[in-house]
Amino acid sequence: MKLRDAWTEDKMLITAWSTSPSVEMAGALARCPFDTVTVDMQHGAHSEDTAFASVRAISVAGKPAILRIPVGRNDLASRALDMGFEAVIAPMINSVADAVAFARAMKYPPQGERSWGPMRALQIHKDYTPERYFQAANAQTLALAMIETREAFADLDGILATDGIDGIFVGPSDLSISWSNGAGVDPNNEDLQDVIAQIGRRARDAGKFAAIFAVNPADVPRFAKMGYRLAALNTDPGILHAGAAVMLEQARS
């Protein structure tokens, strides 16, 4: 199932978060019961080579792939779609101008400025002919703008209204740094919870997709009630450590 189609079903989707530059690890995450896998080029160790190889490994496992690009790398956004990723997360979208630049890189004319060349995407998504891909791409590929600063929150309605922005992705840790004026990192800050709830509700009201990084997996049901429909669970080392802890506890009990 395409990621856009899963979104229209209005169910909560869970994504694994691939930070290690390992194609095998990304493929292994895709074979777990996650709904999708996100490859991280911002804070993760992925290079273009490992990221673009990972999308094939994820797709072979029957899961849609998402890429988080580094800050300001809109050139990678359009390349990611050409490689077969179904969604791109852009960090530090702090203004409407940032959102417009990102959206234009993600969409074909007349909506944007993406140029033609999805040869790898057509190999992965075999249900498309070139003509059908061109006709469907603007609707089927998702541009997710990260909301993680006071500036972004202040401009939230404008970002949500930007043509070509399909949704937002909240980074609670960075948002907590901005919200506390640099006092520290605390995604569980009580003052921040109403802000997170507002973002989810306002995205839903705007008809846009809301996603968030769940630092604590137990928060996912709460985020779902706020209107979020995609949650990221930990990074691949964190998932590995959590699984090892469960297995070792069983073995040693």
C-alpha positions as CSV (number, residue, x, y, z in Angstrom):
1,M,0.0,0.0,0.0
2,K,1.2,3.5,-0.8
3,L,1.8,5.8,2.1
4,R,-0.7,8.3,0.9
5,D,-3.4,5.6,0.7
6,A,-2.6,4.5,4.2
7,W,-3.0,8.1,5.4
8,T,-6.5,8.3,3.9
9,E,-7.6,5.4,6.0
10,D,-7.0,7.6,9.1
11,K,-5.1,4.9,11.1
12,M,-2.1,5.5,13.2
13,L,1.1,4.5,11.4
14,I,4.3,3.6,13.1
15,T,7.7,4.2,11.5
16,A,11.1,2.7,12.4
17,W,14.0,5.2,12.2
18,S,17.1,4.1,10.4
19,T,20.2,6.0,11.4
20,S,23.0,3.4,10.9
21,P,24.5,3.5,7.4
22,S,23.5,-0.1,6.9
23,V,21.3,-1.3,4.0
24,E,20.9,-4.6,5.7
25,M,19.6,-3.0,8.9
26,A,17.2,-0.8,7.0
27,G,15.8,-3.9,5.3
28,A,15.6,-5.8,8.6
29,L,13.6,-2.9,10.1
30,A,11.2,-3.1,7.1
31,R,10.7,-6.8,7.7
32,C,9.5,-6.0,11.3
33,P,5.9,-5.1,11.8
34,F,6.5,-1.4,11.3
35,D,4.2,0.4,8.8
36,T,7.1,2.2,7.2
37,V,10.8,3.0,7.6
38,T,12.4,6.5,7.8
39,V,16.0,6.9,6.6
40,D,17.7,9.8,8.5
41,M,20.3,11.9,6.7
42,Q,20.1,14.8,9.1
43,H,21.3,13.3,12.4
44,G,21.8,9.7,11.1
45,A,25.0,8.5,9.6
46,H,23.5,7.7,6.2
47,S,25.2,8.9,3.1
48,E,23.5,9.3,-0.2
49,D,24.8,5.9,-1.3
50,T,23.4,4.1,1.8
51,A,20.2,6.0,1.8
52,F,19.4,5.4,-1.9
53,A,20.3,1.7,-1.5
54,S,18.1,1.4,1.6
55,V,15.0,2.5,-0.2
56,R,15.2,-0.6,-2.4
57,A,15.7,-2.9,0.6
58,I,12.7,-1.3,2.3
59,S,10.6,-1.5,-0.8
60,V,11.5,-5.2,-1.4
61,A,10.1,-5.9,2.1
62,G,6.8,-4.3,0.9
63,K,7.0,-1.2,3.0
64,P,7.0,2.5,1.9
65,A,10.2,4.4,2.6
66,I,10.6,8.0,4.0
67,L,13.7,10.1,3.9
68,R,14.7,12.9,6.3
69,I,17.0,15.2,4.4
70,P,19.6,17.5,6.0
71,V,18.7,21.1,6.8
72,G,18.2,23.1,3.6
73,R,19.0,20.2,1.2
74,N,16.0,20.6,-1.1
75,D,18.0,19.2,-4.0
76,L,18.0,15.9,-2.1
77,A,14.3,16.1,-1.7
78,S,13.6,15.7,-5.4
79,R,16.4,13.1,-5.8
80,A,14.8,11.1,-3.0
81,L,11.6,10.9,-4.9
82,D,13.5,9.9,-8.1
83,M,15.1,7.1,-6.0
84,G,11.7,5.8,-4.9
85,F,11.0,7.3,-1.5
86,E,7.3,8.1,-1.0
87,A,7.8,10.9,1.5
88,V,10.4,13.4,2.5
89,I,10.8,15.1,5.9
90,A,12.5,18.5,5.8
91,P,13.9,19.8,9.1
92,M,13.9,23.4,10.4
93,I,11.1,24.7,8.2
94,N,10.7,27.9,10.2
95,S,8.7,30.1,7.8
96,V,6.4,30.1,4.8
97,A,9.4,31.0,2.6
98,D,11.1,27.8,3.8
99,A,8.0,25.8,3.2
100,V,7.5,27.2,-0.3
101,A,11.1,26.3,-1.3
102,F,10.8,22.8,0.0
103,A,7.4,22.2,-1.6
104,R,8.6,23.5,-5.0
105,A,11.4,20.9,-4.9
106,M,8.9,18.1,-4.2
107,K,6.2,18.8,-6.9
108,Y,6.2,18.8,-10.7
109,P,5.0,21.9,-12.6
110,P,2.8,23.8,-12.4
111,Q,2.7,23.1,-8.6
112,G,6.5,23.1,-8.2
113,E,9.8,22.9,-10.0
114,R,10.7,19.2,-9.7
115,S,12.4,18.1,-12.9
116,W,11.8,14.8,-14.7
117,G,13.9,11.7,-14.0
118,P,12.2,9.1,-11.8
119,M,13.9,6.1,-13.4
120,R,14.8,4.3,-10.1
121,A,11.3,5.1,-8.7
122,L,9.7,3.5,-11.7
123,Q,11.8,0.3,-11.1
124,I,10.6,0.2,-7.5
125,H,7.0,1.2,-8.1
126,K,6.2,-1.1,-11.0
127,D,2.5,-0.3,-11.0
128,Y,3.4,3.0,-12.7
129,T,4.1,3.8,-16.3
130,P,6.1,7.0,-16.8
131,E,2.9,8.8,-17.8
132,R,0.9,7.5,-14.9
133,Y,3.7,8.3,-12.5
134,F,3.8,11.9,-13.7
135,Q,0.1,12.2,-13.3
136,A,0.0,10.8,-9.8
137,A,3.3,11.9,-8.3
138,N,2.2,15.3,-6.9
139,A,-0.6,13.7,-5.0
140,Q,1.1,10.5,-4.0
141,T,4.4,11.8,-2.7
142,L,4.3,13.6,0.7
143,A,6.2,16.7,1.6
144,L,6.4,16.9,5.4
145,A,7.7,20.1,7.0
146,M,9.3,19.8,10.4
147,I,7.9,22.1,13.1
148,E,10.6,22.4,15.8
149,T,11.0,26.0,16.7
150,R,9.0,29.0,18.1
151,E,9.3,30.6,14.7
152,A,7.8,27.6,13.0
153,F,4.9,27.5,15.5
154,A,4.2,31.2,15.0
155,D,4.0,30.7,11.3
156,L,2.2,27.3,11.5
157,D,-1.0,28.3,9.7
158,G,0.9,29.7,6.8
159,I,3.1,26.7,6.5
160,L,0.1,24.4,6.6
161,A,-1.6,26.5,3.9
162,T,1.5,26.4,1.6
163,D,0.6,24.7,-1.7
164,G,2.5,21.4,-1.9
165,I,3.0,20.9,1.8
166,D,1.2,17.7,2.6
167,G,1.8,17.7,6.3
168,I,4.0,18.5,9.3
169,F,6.4,16.5,11.5
170,V,7.0,17.6,15.0
171,G,10.4,17.3,16.6
172,P,9.7,17.5,20.3
173,S,13.3,17.7,21.5
174,D,14.3,20.6,19.3
175,L,10.9,22.3,20.0
176,S,11.6,21.9,23.7
177,I,15.0,23.6,23.2
178,S,13.4,26.5,21.3
179,W,10.5,26.8,23.7
180,S,12.7,27.0,26.8
181,N,15.0,29.6,25.0
182,G,17.9,27.1,25.1
183,A,17.5,26.1,28.8
184,G,17.6,22.4,28.0
185,V,16.2,19.4,26.1
186,D,13.0,18.2,27.6
187,P,10.4,16.9,25.2
188,N,8.1,16.0,28.2
189,N,8.1,19.7,29.3
190,E,4.5,20.3,30.6
191,D,4.3,23.7,29.0
192,L,5.0,22.1,25.6
193,Q,2.2,19.5,25.6
194,D,-0.5,22.0,24.8
195,V,1.6,23.3,21.9
196,I,2.0,19.8,20.6
197,A,-1.7,19.2,20.9
198,Q,-2.4,22.5,19.1
199,I,-0.1,21.5,16.2
200,G,-1.8,18.2,15.8
201,R,-5.3,19.7,15.9
202,R,-4.5,22.6,13.5
203,A,-2.9,20.3,11.0
204,R,-6.0,18.1,11.0
205,D,-8.3,21.1,10.7
206,A,-6.2,22.2,7.7
207,G,-6.6,18.8,6.1
208,K,-2.9,18.0,6.5
209,F,-1.1,15.0,7.7
210,A,0.5,15.3,11.2
211,A,3.5,13.2,12.3
212,I,5.7,13.3,15.4
213,F,8.8,11.6,16.9
214,A,7.6,9.7,20.0
215,V,10.6,9.8,22.4
216,N,8.5,7.6,24.7
217,P,6.5,4.9,22.7
218,A,3.8,4.9,25.4
219,D,2.9,8.5,24.2
220,V,1.7,7.2,20.8
221,P,-2.0,6.7,21.9
222,R,-2.0,10.2,23.4
223,F,-0.6,11.7,20.2
224,A,-3.2,9.8,18.1
225,K,-5.9,11.5,20.2
226,M,-4.3,14.8,19.3
227,G,-4.7,14.1,15.6
228,Y,-1.3,12.7,14.7
229,R,-1.3,9.8,12.3
230,L,2.4,8.9,12.1
231,A,4.8,8.3,15.0
232,A,8.5,7.5,14.9
233,L,9.7,5.0,17.5
234,N,13.3,5.3,18.5
235,T,16.3,4.8,16.3
236,D,17.7,1.5,15.1
237,P,20.3,1.2,17.9
238,G,17.5,2.0,20.4
239,I,15.3,-0.7,18.9
240,L,18.2,-3.2,19.0
241,H,19.0,-2.4,22.6
242,A,15.3,-2.6,23.6
243,G,14.9,-6.0,21.9
244,A,18.2,-7.3,23.5
245,A,17.0,-6.2,26.9
246,V,13.8,-8.1,26.6
247,M,15.5,-11.3,25.4
248,L,18.2,-11.1,28.0
249,E,15.7,-10.6,30.8
250,Q,13.8,-13.7,29.7
251,A,17.0,-15.7,29.4
252,R,18.2,-14.7,32.8
253,S,15.0,-14.8,34.7
